[in-house]
Amino acid sequence: MFKFGFLLLGFFILITSSWVSSKSPRKIPGALRFLNGRPYAGFRGHRFNIPKEKREAFEKKYNEADYEFYFTQILDHFSSNDSRTWNQRYFFNDEYYQDGGPQFLNIGGEGPESYMDVTYPELPFIMWAKELKAMVFSLEHRFYGKSRPFTSQTVPALTYLTSRQAIEDIANFIRSMNIKKNIKNPKWIIFGGSYSGALSMWTKRIHPEIIHGSISSSSPAQVTLDFYKYMETCEASFYKNGSYLCGEE
């Protein structure tokens, strides 16, 4: 009986090990690593964990000022009586582009964008840009980074901070770049993760006439009013990683 139980335990460990290994990303030199269909570090996680020597070599090769630009954006896309505009920051890199290649647009989320978003060679869409001969853009979200419609974040100003306005920012940017870059046969592919992934899907759905494809990673596809479940997750984290008192507070 003991021997049978030991064999059964060994079989269980073998099956469990196989399942865990199947969930771990395969390490293939020069190839992207995926976990359940998603790039292992997301679309941009790689640039946050660059070894010091590698980062220094990268910064010597690329100068941020060479890739940073500003675009005159409409403040309110839904009012024909409001003609106000503001400067929206974007980054651009065409070192891999060849005539007829696609246009890759990284959608910014709740934070500043970086020149690394269009240059760092280990990012998934940069690897794809190199392979497909694409030009690469990264558009900073309104009210984040240096893309500030107003000098102060007052309540009246923040009424313009909506996903609907952000979607139209993207559409207006694409139309304008088609003209500015003299793109004859545009094939825009837009990328995003989490909230910006949702923006990429929504923009493709609303403006299919200007967007060839959308690639979204870990995005909340369904908008939910009063999404209290998110706060329940935060509360559970406070209890687990903080203390009972922290969770109660």
For each residue, the residues with C-beta under 8 A, 3 or more apart:
1: 4 5
2: 5 6
3: 6 7
4: 1 7 8
5: 1 2 8 9
6: 2 3 9 10
7: 3 4 10 11
8: 4 5 11 12
9: 5 6 12 13
10: 6 7 13 14
11: 7 8 14 15
12: 8 9 15 16
13: 9 10 16 17
14: 10 11 17 18
15: 11 12 18 19
16: 12 13 19 20
17: 13 14 20 21
18: 14 15 21 22
19: 15 16 22 23
20: 16 17 23 24
21: 17 18 24
22: 18 19
23: 19 20 35 36
24: 20 21 35
25: 33 34 35 40
26: 33
27: 33
28: 31 33
29:
30:
31: 28
32: 39 40 124 127
33: 25 26 27 28 39 40 41
34: 25 37 38 39 40
35: 23 24 25 38 40
36: 23
37: 34
38: 34 35 42 217 218
39: 32 33 34 42 43 45 124 217
40: 25 32 33 34 35 45
41: 33 44 45 46 49
42: 38 39 45 193 217 218
43: 39 106 123 124 125 191 192 193 217
44: 41 47 48 106 117 123 193
45: 39 40 41 42 48 49
46: 41 49 50 120 122 123
47: 44 50 114 116 117 120 122 123
48: 44 45
49: 41 45 46
50: 46 47 54 55 58 120
51: 54 55
52: 55 56
53: 56 57
54: 50 51 57 58
55: 50 51 52 58 59
56: 52 53 59 60
57: 53 54 60 61
58: 50 54 55 61 62 116 119 120
59: 55 56 62
60: 56 57
61: 57 58
62: 58 59 66 67 115 116 119
63: 66 67
64: 67 68 114 115
65: 68
66: 62 63 115
67: 62 63 64 91 92 93 115 118 119
68: 64 65 89 91 115
69: 89 90 91 92
70: 87 88 89 90
71: 87 88 89 90 173 176
72: 85 86 87 88
73: 85 86 87 88 142 169 172 173
74: 77 84 85 168 169 172
75: 82 84 85 86 149 160
76: 79 82 84 160 165
77: 74 164 165 168 169 172
78: 164 165 168
79: 76 82
80:
81:
82: 75 76 79
83:
84: 74 75 76
85: 72 73 74 75
86: 72 73 75 142 147 148 149 150
87: 70 71 72 73 147
88: 70 71 72 73 139 140 142 147 169 173
89: 68 69 70 71 113 140 145 146 147
90: 69 70 71 113 137 138 139 140 173
91: 67 68 69 113 114 115 117 118 137 138
92: 67 69 118 135 136 137 138
93: 67 96 118 119 135 136
94: 97 135 136
95:
96: 93 101 129 130 133 134 135 136
97: 94 101 129 133 134 135
98: 101 133
99:
100: 133 185
101: 96 97 98 132 133 134 135
102: 132 133 134 135 187 188 189 212
103: 134 135 137 174 177 183 186 187 188 189
104: 125 128 129 134 135 136 137 189 190 191
105: 136 137 138 139 170 173 174 188 189 190 191
106: 43 44 113 117 118 125 136 137 138 139 190 191 192
107: 139 141 170 190 191 192 196 197 199 200 203
108: 111 112 113 138 139 140 141 144 145 147 196
109: 141 144 192 193 194 195 196 199
110: 141 144 195
111: 108 141 144 145
112: 108 140 144 145 146
113: 89 90 91 106 108 117 138 139 140 145
114: 47 64 91 117 138
115: 62 64 66 67 68 91 118 119
116: 47 58 62 119 120 123
117: 44 47 91 106 113 114 120 123 138
118: 67 91 92 93 106 115 126 136 137 138
119: 58 62 67 93 115 116 126
120: 46 47 50 58 116 117 123 126
121: 126 127 130
122: 46 47 126 127
123: 43 44 46 47 116 117 120 126 127
124: 32 39 43 127 128
125: 43 104 106 128 129 136 191 215
126: 118 119 120 121 122 123 129 130 136
127: 32 121 122 123 124 130 131
128: 104 124 125 131 132 134
129: 96 97 104 125 126 132 133 134 135 136
130: 96 121 126 127 133
131: 127 128
132: 101 102 128 129
133: 96 97 98 100 101 102 129 130
134: 96 97 101 102 103 104 128 129 189
135: 92 93 94 96 97 101 102 103 104 129 181
136: 92 93 94 96 104 105 106 118 125 126 129
137: 90 91 92 103 104 105 106 118 173 177
138: 90 91 92 105 106 108 113 114 117 118
139: 88 90 105 106 107 108 113 169 170 173
140: 88 89 90 108 112 113 144 145 146 147
141: 107 108 109 110 111 144 145 147 166 169 196
142: 73 86 88 147 149 160 161 165 166 169
143: 147 148 149 153 158 160 161
144: 108 109 110 111 112 140 141 147
145: 89 108 111 112 113 140 141
146: 89 112 140
147: 86 87 88 89 108 140 141 142 143 144
148: 86 143 151
149: 75 86 142 143 157 160
150: 86 153 154 157
151: 148
152: 157
153: 143 150 157 158
154: 150 157 158
155: 158 159
156: 159
157: 149 150 152 153 154 160 161
158: 143 153 154 155 161
159: 155 156 162
160: 75 76 142 143 149 157 165
161: 142 143 157 158 165
162: 159 165 166
163: 166 167 198 199 202
164: 77 78 167 168
165: 76 77 78 142 160 161 162 168 169
166: 141 142 162 163 169 170 199
167: 163 164 170 171 199 202 203 206 207
168: 74 77 78 164 165 171 172
169: 73 74 77 88 139 141 142 165 166 172 173
170: 105 107 139 166 167 173 174 190 199 203 207
171: 167 168 174 175 203 206 207 210
172: 73 74 77 168 169 175 176
173: 71 73 88 90 105 137 139 169 170 176 177
174: 103 105 170 171 177 178 186 188 207 210 211
175: 171 172 178 179 210
176: 71 172 173 179 180
177: 103 137 173 174 180 181 183
178: 174 175 181 183 186 210
179: 175 176 182
180: 176 177
181: 135 177 178
182: 179
183: 103 177 178 186
184:
185: 100
186: 103 174 178 183 210 212
187: 102 103 212
188: 102 103 105 174 210 211 212 213
189: 102 103 104 105 134 211 212 213 214 215
190: 104 105 106 107 170 200 203 204 211 213 214 215
191: 43 104 105 106 107 125 200 214 215 216 217
192: 43 106 107 109 195 196 197 198 199 200 201 214 215 216 217 219
193: 42 43 44 109 196 197 216 217 218 219
194: 109 197 198 217 218 219 220
195: 109 110 192 198 199 219 220
196: 107 108 109 141 192 193 199 200 219
197: 107 192 193 194 200 201 216 217 218 219
198: 163 192 194 195 201 202 216 219 220 221 223
199: 107 109 163 166 167 170 192 195 196 202 203
200: 107 190 191 192 196 197 203 204 214 215 216 219
201: 192 197 198 204 205 214 216 219 221
202: 163 167 198 199 205 206
203: 107 167 170 171 190 199 200 206 207 211 214
204: 190 200 201 207 208 211 213 214
205: 201 202 208
206: 167 171 202 203
207: 167 170 171 174 203 204 210 211
208: 204 205 211
209:
210: 171 174 175 178 186 188 207
211: 174 188 189 190 203 204 207 208 214
212: 102 186 187 188 189
213: 188 189 190 204
214: 189 190 191 192 200 201 203 204 211
215: 125 189 190 191 192 200
216: 191 192 193 197 198 200 201 219
217: 38 39 42 43 191 192 193 194 197
218: 38 42 193 194 197
219: 192 193 194 195 196 197 198 200 201 216
220: 194 195 198 223
221: 198 201
222:
223: 198 220
224: 227
225:
226:
227: 224 230
228: 231 232
229: 232 233
230: 227 233 234
231: 228 234 235
232: 228 229 235 236
233: 229 230 236 237
234: 230 231 237 238
235: 231 232 238 239 247
236: 232 233 239 240 247
237: 233 234 240 241 242
238: 234 235 241 242 243 246 247
239: 235 236 242 243 244 246 247
240: 236 237
241: 237 238
242: 237 238 239 246 247
243: 238 239 246 247
244: 239 247 248
245: 248 249
246: 238 239 242 243 249
247: 235 236 238 239 242 243 244
248: 244 245
249: 245 246
